[in-house]
Amino acid sequence: MTVTLVRADECDNISSLGLDQIGPCINKFSGFADAISRANSTNTKELNSLNAQITALKAQITKLNLLIHKLQSDVFERQVKIGVRETLLAARVKRDYIRKRDQSMLMTLFAADTAQQLFTDLAYREKLAKDDREQIASISGEIVLLSAQSSALNAQKSNLDALRARVDEQAKWLAGEVEKANKYVSDLSGKIASLTARQSEILAARSGNFIASVGDSELSDDYNASIRGFREAAPGGSFAVFSFGAYTHRKGMSQYGARGRAPTQNYKQILNAYYGKEPVGKDTGGTINVAGVGNVDFENYYLMGIAEMPSAWHPEALKAQAVAARSYAYRYKIEGKQICITEACQVFRKSKADNPPNEWKQAVIDTRGQVVEGVITYYSSTTGGYITTMGWDTTDGGGGSNFFDKTYEKQGGSPWAYKAWYRKGYSPSGDTCGRGNPWLSSEEMADIISAALYRDERVTPVTTSCWGGNPYSHAELRAKANGPSAVSSVQVIQGNGTTNEVIFQTDKGEIRLGGADFKTAFNLRAPGRLQIPQSGYAFFNIERK
């Protein structure tokens, strides 16, 4: 038996399908229906998506049904034509038989020349008879084929009718689920109050408040906040939330990414990767007005004092930084505006300008006059491997489940590329509110889930010594939210630079939360100073030991 394989896209163009492709397409649509019937969701958006799939499936079934009717009509028409041919052929064969019989009886009555003519006529008629026999065989074969096709079409129609009944039943069930989900959301909105001023303040404090660049020295590392520390020192069954990068605008150049690229790329390639352009030469002579300093020489003093990258880094990374800093400040220079000396613009130190390190001085000299035009040359220390102005900052330019291992920031050694944050601010000596690490117990992670399921003004961090207020205890919030008391496992689904969904297995069954919803709940409720320090997006992972 020959098995017809159908590509995934072939069933989309139903009008061009053949009979042997209908069955595989019905099987494919049945698979879709099975997948939909297995879906278990209380999320209105997901249910609406399933309904849309049901609608699309019904449309495909309707098209397939029309195709079957058309093929059945074609088979019927062919059967009628064959019947007519068969009848006409039978009549002709009968006439020829009678004439042949009559001619054989009269042959002896005619002279030789007349007999010769009869033999010629008989030979001709024998040829016609042979053609008739071949037509009869052909017609018989076609009748057998049409009979088989007709049976197959009737069977496929029965299968399609059964599939239609299943899909109609699923659509009815989904309609009820959507109605229940809408009621659930409506009821939940009554329970989850809008953020209070205090809750908004807590979220703002935990979302970061400035764009961190590297500065003149390496970013701070913290063993307990690292994945290595978690895997080596955390108790079994612990959880930790690791952010991809910290608070950043996620635009332009990643400084640690530039460091990771530098061993194999020159500074022009680095700049082109992050800004989409290589530098051009400009007349950058003259002065710039620097806040608190006054008018100073742009190339020979101001740029020498830029304190945005450690001088010990690779020369190509330093050159890329020099061009990015020059390009950023050049706009202020040509417009006659004063430039600030903090991270709000870019960090300038007079002490460094007075005595610049040789490596940084050489980077400025080697790139003198070079500017990237047409873009604002934003940069920050660490973006987490994804930059809105370029996409994935990885060795192959793509994401995937192993994207972090491919990031240039990991190659550059950024301790902030994948970090669990539990201190105030970015300092390694920042207050921890009494916690020595960012690890969470199963009960503490379950409490975060409850905070995502229920909210009123008392859903605030349980650590009152730092945050004050009158927060619910774990047991109280669990009762309010009908939430879990323990979490056994977690799965995180990543998108392009965002965490799309978090799936928990708990003593209450499977619980799914959107990435942004989990981040809000985490920053609102997590103990101590644990935080996901990002604003406007959520890009994190959850590890379990």
N, C-alpha and C positions, 0 to 999 in steps of 0.2 A: 504494500500500500504506500502511496506517495503522500507525505505530509507537507502541506503548504505552510510555509512560515510567513508570518505577517509582521512587518516592521511596525514600530509604535506609531509612526506617522501615517501609515497606509490607511488605517481605519478613519482618518480624519476626512479623507476625500471619498466618501461612500459611493458617490455616483459613478466612480470609475472602477469599482470592485467587480471581480468575477464571482461566479457561483462558488468556486473552491475557496474563496477568501471570506465568504459570509460567516461560515462556522467559526473560524479563528477569531473574527471580530466579535461575534457574540460571546465567545469565551473571554475575550479581553474585557468587554463591557461587564460581563458577569464578575470578573476579578475586581473591577472598579466598584461594583455594587457590594461585593463582599467586604472590601476595604472600608467602604462607607459604613456598612452595618457594624463593623468592629470598632468604629470610632466612638470614643467615650469622652464627652466634653460637656462642661457646664458654661463654657465661654460663648457668649452670644456671637462674637465675631467669628469664632471657629465654626459654630453651627450655621451661620449664614454662608460661610465658605462651603460647608458640606451641602447646603441647599443649592448653592450655585452649581456644584458638581452634579447634583441630582438633576437639575434643570438641563445642564449640558448633556447628561446621559440620556434623558428623555428625548432630547432633540436628535441625538445620534440614533436612538432606537426607532424614532419616527422615520428618519431617512432610510434606515435599514429595512424597515417594514415596506416603505414605498418601493425600494429596490426589489424586494422579494416579489411584490405584486407585479411589478414590471416584468421581471424574469418569468413569472408564472404566465403572464399574458403572452410573452414572446414564445414560450414553450407551447401554449395552446394554439397560437397562430401557425407555428411550424407543424404541429400535429394535424391541423386542418388542411394545410397545403399538401402534406404528405398523403393524407387520406384521399384528396382529389387526384393526386398523381397516381396513387395506387389503383383507384377506380378506373381512370382513363387507361392505364396500362393494362389492366385486366380485360377491358373491353377490346382493346387492340389485339391482345394475345388471342382472345376468343375468335375474332374475325379472321386472324391469320391462320388459325388452326382449321377453321371451316374451309377457307379458300385452299389451303394446302391439301386437305383431304379430297376436295372436289377436283383439284388439278391432277392429283395422282391417279384418280379413276379415269380421267379423260386422256391421259398421256398416250395410251395405246391406240387412240382413234386418230391421231394426227401423224402427219409425215415427219420425216427425220428433221427437216429444217424447223418445223414447228416445235418438235420435241426439244431441239437445241435451245430454242427461245425459252421454252418452259423451264429447262434446267438452269438457264441463266437467271430467270426470275426466281426460281426456287433457291438458288445460291444467295441471291440478294436477300430473300426473305429469311433465310437461315442466319444471315448476318444480323438482320433486324432482331430475330428471335434471341440471338446471343446477347445483343445489347439490352434487350428487355430483361433477360435473366440477370445481367449485371445490375441493372437498375433495381430489380426486385431485391437482390441481395443488399444493395446499398440502402434501399428504403427500409428493409427489415432491420438492418443495423442501426439506422437512425431512429427507428421506432423504439428499439430497445434502449438506446441512449436517452431519448426524450423521456421514456418511462422512468428511467433511473433518476434523471434530473428532476422530474416532477415529484417523485417520491422524496428526493433530498430536499427540495424546496418546501414541501409540506412539513417535513421533519424540522427544518430550520425555523419555519413559521411557528410551529408549536413551541420550540425552544425560545423564540423571541417573545411570544405571548406570555410564556412563564416568566421570562426576565422582566417584561413590562409590569406584570403583576407584582413581582418582588420590589421593583423600583417604586411603584405607586405606594406600596405598603411602607417602604422606607421614607418616602416623602411625607406621608401622613405622620409617621413617628417623629420625623425631624421637626415638622411644624409644631407638634406638641412640645418637643424639647426646646425649641426657640421660644415658645410662649413661656415655658417654665423658667428658662434662662433670663428672659426679659424681666419676669417677676422677681427673680433672685437679685438681679442687678438693681432693680427699683427698690427692693427691700433693703439691699445692702447700702444703697446711697443714703437711705434714711438713717442707717446705723453709723456710716463713716462720715463724720462731719468734715467740713473743709478745714484745712490747716489753720490752727490758731497762730497768733503772732509769735508765741513762744516756740511752737513747732517749726515755723518758718525760720526762726532764728537758729534753732538747732541744726536744721538742714543746711543753712547757709554756712554755719561754722564748720560743718563736716564736708563741705563740697569744695574746699580750697578757696583761696581769695587772691592769689596772684599767679602770674606766669613765672615758673621757675626756670632760669637758665643755669648753666653749670657754674659759671664764675671761675675764679682763679684756681680752684682746687676741686678734687673729685667730689661727687655727691656722696652723702653719708650712707654708709652701709649699716645693716642691723641684722645680726645673725637670726634672731627670733622672727624677724619680719620676712626672711628669705625662705624660698622653697626648700633650700637645704636644711635650714634650721627646723622647719616644720616637720620634714620627713625624718630627721635624726632625733629630735628632742621632744616633739609633741606626744602626748599619751595616745594610745590606740583608740580609735573611734572619734578622734577630734576632727573638727572642721576648721578651715581658714578661708577667708575671702581674699583673693589676690587680684589687685587692680592691674590692668595693662596701662602703664603710665600713670601719671598723677594729673593734677589740674593743669590744663594747657589749652591753648586755642587750637591746637592740632593743625597749624598752618605752616607752610614753608619748611625750613630745614630743621631736622632733628640733629642736635649737636652730637649725641652719642651715635646716631646713625651715620653721621659724617665720619666719626672716628672709626666705625666699623667698616666703612667703605674705603678709607684712606689707604690701606695696604695694597689695594688692587686698582684704585681709581685716582686720577689726578684731580686737583681742585676744580677744574672746569667741568669735568664729568660729574663731580659731586653737586656742583651748583645747578647743572642742567637737570640732574635727577630730581632735585627738590623744587626748583623754580621754573623748569621747562625752558631755560635760556642759559646761554653762556655769556660771560661778561664782555663788555665793549670798553674801549678806551675813551676817557673823558678828561677834560682839563679840570683837575680837582685842586689846583693851587688856590691859595687864599686862606681866609679864616672862617671860623664858625663860632657862634655865640653859645657858650656852655653855661648852664645855670650854676651860679655860685662861683664861677671862675672868670667869666668874661670872654672876650674875643681872643681865640687862640688859633695858631696855625693848624689847619685841618689835617694835613697828612703827617707833619713832623711832630705834632704834639697831641692833638685830640685822639687820633687813631692809635697812637702809641699807648694811650691810657685806657683803652677798652679792656675791661676785665670780665670777659665772657667765656673764656676757654682756657684751661690749664696750658701753660707754655710747654709742658713736657709731652704734650700729645703729638701725634704724627704731623710732620710739616704740611702735608696736603690738606689735612683737616684744619690746621691753623690758617692756611691760605684761603680756604673756603670761608672760614669765619671772618677773616679780614675783609674779603670782598662783600660779604653779607652785611657786616657792620658799616663799611664805607657806603654801600648802597642805601642803607637805611638812613644814615645821617646826611647823605648828599642832598636829599630832598629839603631838609631843614636849612642846609647851607645855601642852596640856590634861591630859596624863598626868603632868606634872611630871618628865619625864626630861631628862637632859642630852643635848645634841646636839653632835656632833663638828664640827670646822671644816675637815675635808678632804673630798675627793671621795667618801670612804666615806659621808658624809652629803651635805653640800653646802658648798662653799668659802665661808668667812667670813674677812674681813680687818679687823682692828681699825682699821688706818690708813684704810681706805676708809669705815668707819662713822664715824670722827672727822671726815672731810671728804669726804662723798659727792659724786660728780659730779652736776651739775644735772640731766642727762637721766635718770639712774637714780633720783635722788631724786624727780623728778617722776612717774616711772612708779610708784613705791611709793605716793606720795601719791594719785595718781589712782585707784588700785585698792584703797585702804585698806579693810580688813575683808573683802575678797572672797576666797573660798575655794572650791575645787572639792571637793565632798564625795563620799564613797563610793569613792574610788580613791586609791591611792598615786601621787602625781604624779611618777613617774620622768621623767627627761629625760637626754639625752646630746647630744653635739655632732653626730654624723653616724651614720646607721643604714644608709646605702647604698640608700635608697629603699623599704625594706620594713620594717614594724614589726609585730611579732607581735600587738600589741593593737589594730591598726587595718587591717593589710594594706598595700596599696601607697600610698606617700606621693607620689602623682603628681597632675598637674593634672586627669586624667580618672578617677582612682581605679583605674586598671587597669595591667596589666603589658604584656607583648608584647615583641617584639624591639627596639623603640626605647624601652623603659621609662625608661632612664637620662636621655634627652633631656627626658622629661616630669617628672622628679623636682623637687620643690621645693628639695631640697638643691643641685642644680645651679644653679637660679635664685638660690639664696642664696649661691652662690660657695664652697661648701665644698671646700677642696683635698684633703680626705680621702674625698670621695664616690666617687672613682675614682682609686685611687693604687696604684703599685707600691712596695712597702715593702722597703727594703734597709738601714736604719739601726737601731741598737739603741734601743729605746724610741720615744718620739714627738718627741724633740727634733731640730731641723734640724741640730744639730751632733753628733748621736749617732754612735758608732763604726760604721764600715762594713766593718770587717775587711778593709781593703785594696781594696775594690771601689768604683769611682767612680760606678757606676750599677747599676740592677737588671736590665739587659738580659742575656739568655741567648743563647748561640750554639746552632746546630742540634744540635751534639753534647751540649751541656749539657742541653738539653731532652730529648734521647733518654736521657740518664743518669737524669733524673727518672722517666721511664717505666720504666726497668729497676728502679729502686727500688720502683716500684709492683708489679712482677712478682715480685720476689724480696726476701726480707729475712732477715737474721740479725744478729748483734750488730755486724757490721762495716759495716752500712748506716747511715752517719752522714755529716755534711757533709765534703766533700773538703778544706775549708779548716781544716787542723789547727791553724793558728796561733791560731784563736779557739775551736775546739771540741775540740781534742785527739783522742785515740783513735788507732785504726789503721784508717782507712776504706779500702774498696776504691778502686782507681783506676777511671777510666771503663771501661777495657778489661776489668779484672777483673770488675766488676759486670755488664758487658754479657755476658761469657761465662757467668757464673753464671745470669743471667736469660734467656739466649738472646734478649736485647733488641736494639733497633735501634741503629744508629750515627748515624742522621741523621733529621731530621723535616722534611718538605717543607710541610705545612700542618696546620691545626688547626681544628676546629669545636666550639663550645661550646653545649650545650643547657641553657637556663635553665628553672627552675620558678618557683614562687611564693616568692621570697626565698631560693632555693637554686640551686646549680649542680648539675643532675642528671647530666650526662654530658659527657665530653670525648672527642672522636674525632680521633685523629691519623692522618695519612698518613705512613708511614715507609718506609725501605728494607726493612722486614720486612712490609710490607703495612699494612692498616688495623688500628689498635689502639684499643679502646674502654675507657675507665676511668670508673668512677663519680666524681662530683664530690668526695665525701668521701674516696675512696681516693686521688685525685690530690693533694688537699690534704695528707693525711698524708704521702704520699711526698715532696711538695715541701718541707714543713717539716722532714722528717727528713733530706733529702739536699741541698737547694739550697745552692750555694756562698755564702760570705760570711755576711751576715745577712739574705739574702732570706727573706721570710716572707709567709704569709697570716695576718694577726693577728686571727683570729677563733676563738672557742671554742664548741663545741657545734653549729656549722653551717658550711657552706662556701658562700660566695657570691662568686664571682670570675669574671673573664673572662681569656682569653689572647689577646693581640694578636700578630700576625706582621707584620713590615715587609717 
